[in-house]
Amino acid sequence: MKLRLAKEIGYCYGVRNAVESAIEEADKKNGPVVTFGEIIHNEHAVRVLRDQHGVDTIHRPEEIDRGTVVIRAHGVPPDTYRALAERGLNIVDATCPFVKKTHTIAKRLADEGYFIVILGKHDHPEVIGIQGAIGVQCVVVEKSEDLEQVPMSTKIAVVFQSTTTVEANRYALGPIAERCNEMRVMNTICDVTINRIEQAERLAPHVNVILVIGGKNSSNTKKLAIMCRHRVPRTFHIEDVRELDAAELHADDTVGIITGTSTPMFLVEEVVRELRKRFAVQEEMVVT
């Protein structure tokens, strides 16, 4: 067996910052530390924070009345932030810089009179945060049926959930343009998301199997797995080493490994160790 690893795997900057911020606050021992919502979309990372550092997860401001709350990488709506502040909590804002940028762009365009359309998932915490930041009516388009909710308007501005891709949403741009006199499309997609896709493109020609490691609830990991499957049919989205059997690997396979942006490195290391144990790994390379 040969292994080919993507150049950049594991956490992106925003996720790493959020996790490290939570651990840093817990280490201060200044009272309870919680995250508002799952700090990232990876149950293993959430479990490590809870079991090893005592950092729990809350979903409503009233669940905590003292201590520190860490705002997850996906951000929260402004009214949630205010509700936490009104409770006198120490707030550590670990919102990803890309997400904050989208909040700022969407709010500015709404103030300029544009009707805002968000291309993303209705129930994704990042999208919910963007809706709250806008502060006025907007429409989330997740699938073609949602386009019916986009009103006729003089000016429409489009922003993207940071972990999606332009290609996945191209179907929506034409119909939206037909509903307005002026349309602005703002590229609010995270550079790291784009980079992971580019790395997968470079990895694909060198392998006959790809393991995409990451949470099944991670939007960027799921999209990465779908893209990889188009290039390499034997692509498997696994959360951890326990799901390795599903890949039905063979000794003569050349296996590519790539991860979503919320996958901790220890999960990658566990998979690599298991592959070395099961197969005679002859060669390991990083594909740049």
MIMIVEX-399579 format. One record per residue (C-alpha): residue number from 1; chain; y, x, z. Coordinates in nm, 2 decimals. Layout:
# MIMIVEX-399579
<i=NUM ch=A y=Y x=X z=Z>
...
This chain:
# MIMIVEX-399579
<i=1 ch=A y=0.00 x=0.00 z=0.00>
<i=2 ch=A y=0.36 x=0.10 z=-0.07>
<i=3 ch=A y=0.66 x=-0.02 z=0.12>
<i=4 ch=A y=1.01 x=-0.06 z=-0.03>
<i=5 ch=A y=1.29 x=-0.16 z=0.21>
<i=6 ch=A y=1.63 x=-0.29 z=0.11>
<i=7 ch=A y=1.91 x=-0.05 z=0.20>
<i=8 ch=A y=2.08 x=-0.29 z=0.45>
<i=9 ch=A y=1.86 x=-0.50 z=0.67>
<i=10 ch=A y=1.90 x=-0.65 z=1.01>
<i=11 ch=A y=2.23 x=-0.79 z=1.16>
<i=12 ch=A y=2.55 x=-0.81 z=0.96>
<i=13 ch=A y=2.87 x=-0.71 z=1.14>
<i=14 ch=A y=2.96 x=-1.06 z=1.26>
<i=15 ch=A y=2.62 x=-1.13 z=1.41>
<i=16 ch=A y=2.60 x=-0.79 z=1.57>
<i=17 ch=A y=2.94 x=-0.83 z=1.73>
<i=18 ch=A y=2.85 x=-1.18 z=1.87>
<i=19 ch=A y=2.52 x=-1.06 z=2.02>
<i=20 ch=A y=2.67 x=-0.74 z=2.16>
<i=21 ch=A y=2.97 x=-0.94 z=2.30>
<i=22 ch=A y=2.73 x=-1.17 z=2.49>
<i=23 ch=A y=2.53 x=-0.88 z=2.63>
<i=24 ch=A y=2.84 x=-0.69 z=2.73>
<i=25 ch=A y=2.97 x=-1.00 z=2.92>
<i=26 ch=A y=2.63 x=-1.05 z=3.09>
<i=27 ch=A y=2.63 x=-0.69 z=3.20>
<i=28 ch=A y=2.96 x=-0.73 z=3.39>
<i=29 ch=A y=2.79 x=-0.96 z=3.64>
<i=30 ch=A y=3.10 x=-1.17 z=3.68>
<i=31 ch=A y=2.93 x=-1.50 z=3.70>
<i=32 ch=A y=2.73 x=-1.71 z=3.45>
<i=33 ch=A y=2.75 x=-1.63 z=3.08>
<i=34 ch=A y=2.66 x=-1.88 z=2.81>
<i=35 ch=A y=2.70 x=-1.91 z=2.44>
<i=36 ch=A y=2.84 x=-2.23 z=2.28>
<i=37 ch=A y=2.56 x=-2.33 z=2.05>
<i=38 ch=A y=2.29 x=-2.09 z=1.95>
<i=39 ch=A y=2.48 x=-1.76 z=1.90>
<i=40 ch=A y=2.30 x=-1.70 z=1.57>
<i=41 ch=A y=2.02 x=-1.87 z=1.38>
<i=42 ch=A y=1.73 x=-1.67 z=1.51>
<i=43 ch=A y=1.52 x=-1.81 z=1.79>
<i=44 ch=A y=1.39 x=-1.46 z=1.88>
<i=45 ch=A y=1.74 x=-1.32 z=1.94>
<i=46 ch=A y=1.84 x=-1.63 z=2.14>
<i=47 ch=A y=1.52 x=-1.59 z=2.35>
<i=48 ch=A y=1.60 x=-1.22 z=2.42>
<i=49 ch=A y=1.95 x=-1.31 z=2.53>
<i=50 ch=A y=1.81 x=-1.57 z=2.77>
<i=51 ch=A y=1.51 x=-1.38 z=2.91>
<i=52 ch=A y=1.64 x=-1.03 z=2.92>
<i=53 ch=A y=2.02 x=-1.09 z=2.99>
<i=54 ch=A y=2.03 x=-1.43 z=3.15>
<i=55 ch=A y=2.26 x=-1.57 z=2.87>
<i=56 ch=A y=2.19 x=-1.94 z=2.82>
<i=57 ch=A y=2.30 x=-2.18 z=2.55>
<i=58 ch=A y=2.52 x=-2.49 z=2.60>
<i=59 ch=A y=2.62 x=-2.75 z=2.34>
<i=60 ch=A y=2.90 x=-2.94 z=2.53>
<i=61 ch=A y=3.20 x=-2.81 z=2.72>
<i=62 ch=A y=3.10 x=-3.02 z=3.03>
<i=63 ch=A y=2.78 x=-2.82 z=3.07>
<i=64 ch=A y=2.97 x=-2.54 z=3.23>
<i=65 ch=A y=3.24 x=-2.54 z=3.49>
<i=66 ch=A y=3.28 x=-2.16 z=3.57>
<i=67 ch=A y=3.21 x=-1.82 z=3.42>
<i=68 ch=A y=3.22 x=-1.70 z=3.06>
<i=69 ch=A y=3.15 x=-1.88 z=2.73>
<i=70 ch=A y=3.09 x=-1.67 z=2.42>
<i=71 ch=A y=3.19 x=-1.85 z=2.09>
<i=72 ch=A y=2.91 x=-1.80 z=1.84>
<i=73 ch=A y=2.94 x=-1.62 z=1.51>
<i=74 ch=A y=2.97 x=-1.96 z=1.33>
<i=75 ch=A y=3.28 x=-2.05 z=1.52>
<i=76 ch=A y=3.38 x=-2.39 z=1.67>
<i=77 ch=A y=3.64 x=-2.66 z=1.59>
<i=78 ch=A y=3.98 x=-2.61 z=1.76>
<i=79 ch=A y=3.93 x=-2.92 z=1.98>
<i=80 ch=A y=3.61 x=-2.77 z=2.12>
<i=81 ch=A y=3.79 x=-2.44 z=2.19>
<i=82 ch=A y=4.07 x=-2.63 z=2.37>
<i=83 ch=A y=3.82 x=-2.83 z=2.58>
<i=84 ch=A y=3.66 x=-2.51 z=2.69>
<i=85 ch=A y=4.00 x=-2.36 z=2.78>
<i=86 ch=A y=4.10 x=-2.66 z=2.98>
<i=87 ch=A y=3.80 x=-2.60 z=3.20>
<i=88 ch=A y=3.94 x=-2.27 z=3.30>
<i=89 ch=A y=3.66 x=-2.07 z=3.15>
<i=90 ch=A y=3.67 x=-1.71 z=3.03>
<i=91 ch=A y=3.64 x=-1.74 z=2.66>
<i=92 ch=A y=3.51 x=-1.46 z=2.44>
<i=93 ch=A y=3.56 x=-1.55 z=2.08>
<i=94 ch=A y=3.29 x=-1.39 z=1.87>
<i=95 ch=A y=3.36 x=-1.60 z=1.56>
<i=96 ch=A y=3.28 x=-1.40 z=1.24>
<i=97 ch=A y=3.60 x=-1.26 z=1.08>
<i=98 ch=A y=3.49 x=-1.42 z=0.75>
<i=99 ch=A y=3.46 x=-1.76 z=0.91>
<i=100 ch=A y=3.80 x=-1.73 z=1.08>
<i=101 ch=A y=3.95 x=-1.64 z=0.74>
<i=102 ch=A y=3.80 x=-1.96 z=0.59>
<i=103 ch=A y=3.96 x=-2.16 z=0.87>
<i=104 ch=A y=4.30 x=-2.01 z=0.80>
<i=105 ch=A y=4.27 x=-2.06 z=0.42>
<i=106 ch=A y=4.15 x=-2.42 z=0.44>
<i=107 ch=A y=4.42 x=-2.51 z=0.70>
<i=108 ch=A y=4.70 x=-2.35 z=0.49>
<i=109 ch=A y=4.59 x=-2.53 z=0.17>
<i=110 ch=A y=4.56 x=-2.86 z=0.35>
<i=111 ch=A y=4.92 x=-2.81 z=0.49>
<i=112 ch=A y=5.03 x=-2.75 z=0.13>
<i=113 ch=A y=4.90 x=-3.09 z=0.02>
<i=114 ch=A y=4.56 x=-3.00 z=-0.12>
<i=115 ch=A y=4.27 x=-3.22 z=-0.05>
<i=116 ch=A y=3.99 x=-2.99 z=0.08>
<i=117 ch=A y=3.63 x=-2.99 z=-0.05>
<i=118 ch=A y=3.39 x=-2.78 z=0.14>
<i=119 ch=A y=3.08 x=-2.67 z=-0.04>
<i=120 ch=A y=2.81 x=-2.62 z=0.22>
<i=121 ch=A y=2.57 x=-2.80 z=0.46>
<i=122 ch=A y=2.69 x=-3.11 z=0.64>
<i=123 ch=A y=2.53 x=-3.02 z=0.97>
<i=124 ch=A y=2.59 x=-2.64 z=0.97>
<i=125 ch=A y=2.81 x=-2.53 z=1.26>
<i=126 ch=A y=3.03 x=-2.32 z=1.04>
<i=127 ch=A y=3.11 x=-2.62 z=0.82>
<i=128 ch=A y=3.18 x=-2.84 z=1.13>
<i=129 ch=A y=3.42 x=-2.57 z=1.25>
<i=130 ch=A y=3.60 x=-2.56 z=0.91>
<i=131 ch=A y=3.64 x=-2.94 z=0.92>
<i=132 ch=A y=3.79 x=-2.92 z=1.26>
<i=133 ch=A y=4.03 x=-2.64 z=1.16>
<i=134 ch=A y=4.16 x=-2.85 z=0.86>
<i=135 ch=A y=4.25 x=-3.13 z=1.10>
<i=136 ch=A y=4.27 x=-3.39 z=0.82>
<i=137 ch=A y=4.03 x=-3.58 z=0.60>
<i=138 ch=A y=3.81 x=-3.36 z=0.38>
<i=139 ch=A y=3.47 x=-3.39 z=0.20>
<i=140 ch=A y=3.16 x=-3.18 z=0.24>
<i=141 ch=A y=2.95 x=-3.15 z=-0.07>
<i=142 ch=A y=2.59 x=-3.04 z=-0.01>
<i=143 ch=A y=2.43 x=-3.21 z=-0.31>
<i=144 ch=A y=2.53 x=-3.39 z=-0.62>
<i=145 ch=A y=2.53 x=-3.73 z=-0.46>
<i=146 ch=A y=2.81 x=-3.61 z=-0.23>
<i=147 ch=A y=3.04 x=-3.57 z=-0.53>
<i=148 ch=A y=3.10 x=-3.95 z=-0.53>
<i=149 ch=A y=3.29 x=-3.90 z=-0.20>
<i=150 ch=A y=3.55 x=-3.67 z=-0.36>
<i=151 ch=A y=3.86 x=-3.88 z=-0.43>
<i=152 ch=A y=4.09 x=-3.87 z=-0.73>
<i=153 ch=A y=4.37 x=-3.64 z=-0.61>
<i=154 ch=A y=4.67 x=-3.45 z=-0.76>
<i=155 ch=A y=4.55 x=-3.13 z=-0.60>
<i=156 ch=A y=4.21 x=-3.02 z=-0.47>
<i=157 ch=A y=4.11 x=-2.69 z=-0.31>
<i=158 ch=A y=3.75 x=-2.58 z=-0.28>
<i=159 ch=A y=3.62 x=-2.35 z=-0.01>
<i=160 ch=A y=3.26 x=-2.23 z=0.05>
<i=161 ch=A y=3.04 x=-2.20 z=0.35>
<i=162 ch=A y=3.03 x=-1.83 z=0.39>
<i=163 ch=A y=2.65 x=-1.80 z=0.36>
<i=164 ch=A y=2.62 x=-1.99 z=0.03>
<i=165 ch=A y=2.66 x=-1.86 z=-0.32>
<i=166 ch=A y=2.88 x=-1.96 z=-0.62>
<i=167 ch=A y=2.56 x=-2.01 z=-0.83>
<i=168 ch=A y=2.41 x=-2.26 z=-0.59>
<i=169 ch=A y=2.73 x=-2.47 z=-0.61>
<i=170 ch=A y=2.83 x=-2.43 z=-0.97>
<i=171 ch=A y=2.71 x=-2.78 z=-1.04>
<i=172 ch=A y=2.99 x=-2.92 z=-0.83>
<i=173 ch=A y=3.29 x=-2.74 z=-0.98>
<i=174 ch=A y=3.31 x=-2.93 z=-1.31>
<i=175 ch=A y=3.29 x=-3.28 z=-1.16>
<i=176 ch=A y=3.55 x=-3.19 z=-0.89>
<i=177 ch=A y=3.79 x=-3.05 z=-1.16>
<i=178 ch=A y=3.77 x=-3.38 z=-1.34>
<i=179 ch=A y=3.91 x=-3.56 z=-1.03>
<i=180 ch=A y=4.24 x=-3.37 z=-1.01>
<i=181 ch=A y=4.53 x=-3.23 z=-1.20>
<i=182 ch=A y=4.51 x=-2.90 z=-1.02>
<i=183 ch=A y=4.21 x=-2.73 z=-0.86>
<i=184 ch=A y=4.20 x=-2.40 z=-0.66>
<i=185 ch=A y=3.86 x=-2.24 z=-0.59>
<i=186 ch=A y=3.88 x=-2.00 z=-0.30>
<i=187 ch=A y=3.60 x=-1.74 z=-0.27>
<i=188 ch=A y=3.52 x=-1.76 z=0.10>
<i=189 ch=A y=3.17 x=-1.64 z=0.06>
<i=190 ch=A y=3.08 x=-1.35 z=0.29>
<i=191 ch=A y=3.06 x=-1.01 z=0.13>
<i=192 ch=A y=2.74 x=-0.93 z=0.32>
<i=193 ch=A y=2.58 x=-1.24 z=0.18>
<i=194 ch=A y=2.66 x=-1.13 z=-0.17>
<i=195 ch=A y=2.55 x=-0.78 z=-0.09>
<i=196 ch=A y=2.21 x=-0.90 z=0.03>
<i=197 ch=A y=2.15 x=-1.09 z=-0.29>
<i=198 ch=A y=2.25 x=-0.78 z=-0.49>
<i=199 ch=A y=2.00 x=-0.57 z=-0.29>
<i=200 ch=A y=1.73 x=-0.82 z=-0.35>
<i=201 ch=A y=1.80 x=-0.80 z=-0.73>
<i=202 ch=A y=1.76 x=-0.42 z=-0.71>
<i=203 ch=A y=1.45 x=-0.45 z=-0.50>
<i=204 ch=A y=1.26 x=-0.70 z=-0.72>
<i=205 ch=A y=1.17 x=-0.46 z=-1.01>
<i=206 ch=A y=1.00 x=-0.22 z=-0.78>
<i=207 ch=A y=0.76 x=-0.46 z=-0.60>
<i=208 ch=A y=0.50 x=-0.73 z=-0.66>
<i=209 ch=A y=0.55 x=-0.89 z=-0.31>
<i=210 ch=A y=0.86 x=-0.95 z=-0.11>
<i=211 ch=A y=0.87 x=-1.03 z=0.26>
<i=212 ch=A y=1.20 x=-1.20 z=0.36>
<i=213 ch=A y=1.22 x=-1.18 z=0.74>
<i=214 ch=A y=1.44 x=-1.42 z=0.92>
<i=215 ch=A y=1.48 x=-1.75 z=1.10>
<i=216 ch=A y=1.36 x=-2.07 z=0.92>
<i=217 ch=A y=1.69 x=-2.23 z=1.03>
<i=218 ch=A y=1.90 x=-1.95 z=0.88>
<i=219 ch=A y=2.09 x=-2.08 z=0.57>
<i=220 ch=A y=2.14 x=-1.73 z=0.42>
<i=221 ch=A y=1.78 x=-1.63 z=0.48>
<i=222 ch=A y=1.65 x=-1.94 z=0.31>
<i=223 ch=A y=1.87 x=-1.89 z=0.01>
<i=224 ch=A y=1.77 x=-1.53 z=-0.01>
<i=225 ch=A y=1.40 x=-1.63 z=-0.01>
<i=226 ch=A y=1.46 x=-1.88 z=-0.29>
<i=227 ch=A y=1.64 x=-1.62 z=-0.50>
<i=228 ch=A y=1.37 x=-1.36 z=-0.44>
<i=229 ch=A y=1.10 x=-1.61 z=-0.53>
<i=230 ch=A y=1.26 x=-1.66 z=-0.87>
<i=231 ch=A y=1.23 x=-1.29 z=-0.94>
<i=232 ch=A y=0.90 x=-1.22 z=-0.75>
<i=233 ch=A y=0.67 x=-1.53 z=-0.72>
<i=234 ch=A y=0.48 x=-1.37 z=-0.43>
<i=235 ch=A y=0.78 x=-1.40 z=-0.20>
<i=236 ch=A y=0.72 x=-1.51 z=0.16>
<i=237 ch=A y=0.98 x=-1.62 z=0.41>
<i=238 ch=A y=0.84 x=-1.52 z=0.75>
<i=239 ch=A y=1.00 x=-1.54 z=1.09>
<i=240 ch=A y=0.80 x=-1.26 z=1.25>
<i=241 ch=A y=0.48 x=-1.06 z=1.24>
<i=242 ch=A y=0.27 x=-1.36 z=1.35>
<i=243 ch=A y=0.33 x=-1.52 z=1.00>
<i=244 ch=A y=0.22 x=-1.21 z=0.81>
<i=245 ch=A y=-0.13 x=-1.35 z=0.73>
<i=246 ch=A y=0.03 x=-1.62 z=0.52>
<i=247 ch=A y=0.13 x=-1.35 z=0.27>
<i=248 ch=A y=-0.23 x=-1.27 z=0.19>
<i=249 ch=A y=-0.14 x=-0.90 z=0.13>
<i=250 ch=A y=-0.37 x=-0.65 z=-0.05>
<i=251 ch=A y=-0.41 x=-0.28 z=-0.01>
<i=252 ch=A y=-0.28 x=-0.21 z=-0.36>
<i=253 ch=A y=0.04 x=-0.42 z=-0.32>
<i=254 ch=A y=0.39 x=-0.28 z=-0.33>
<i=255 ch=A y=0.57 x=-0.47 z=-0.07>
<i=256 ch=A y=0.95 x=-0.52 z=-0.05>
<i=257 ch=A y=1.12 x=-0.60 z=0.28>
<i=258 ch=A y=1.46 x=-0.76 z=0.31>
<i=259 ch=A y=1.62 x=-0.97 z=0.58>
<i=260 ch=A y=1.88 x=-1.24 z=0.64>
<i=261 ch=A y=2.20 x=-1.14 z=0.82>
<i=262 ch=A y=2.08 x=-1.28 z=1.16>
<i=263 ch=A y=1.75 x=-1.10 z=1.18>
<i=264 ch=A y=1.71 x=-0.85 z=1.46>
<i=265 ch=A y=1.58 x=-0.51 z=1.37>
<i=266 ch=A y=1.29 x=-0.52 z=1.62>
<i=267 ch=A y=1.13 x=-0.80 z=1.41>
<i=268 ch=A y=1.14 x=-0.58 z=1.10>
<i=269 ch=A y=1.00 x=-0.29 z=1.30>
<i=270 ch=A y=0.71 x=-0.51 z=1.43>
<i=271 ch=A y=0.62 x=-0.61 z=1.07>
<i=272 ch=A y=0.63 x=-0.25 z=0.94>
<i=273 ch=A y=0.41 x=-0.13 z=1.23>
<i=274 ch=A y=0.16 x=-0.41 z=1.16>
<i=275 ch=A y=0.15 x=-0.32 z=0.79>
<i=276 ch=A y=0.09 x=0.04 z=0.88>
<i=277 ch=A y=-0.20 x=-0.06 z=1.11>
<i=278 ch=A y=-0.37 x=-0.30 z=0.86>
<i=279 ch=A y=-0.33 x=-0.09 z=0.54>
<i=280 ch=A y=-0.32 x=0.27 z=0.44>
<i=281 ch=A y=0.05 x=0.28 z=0.37>
<i=282 ch=A y=0.09 x=0.57 z=0.13>
<i=283 ch=A y=0.46 x=0.56 z=0.07>
<i=284 ch=A y=0.78 x=0.41 z=0.23>
<i=285 ch=A y=1.11 x=0.42 z=0.05>
<i=286 ch=A y=1.45 x=0.26 z=0.08>
<i=287 ch=A y=1.57 x=0.11 z=-0.24>
<i=288 ch=A y=1.95 x=0.18 z=-0.29>
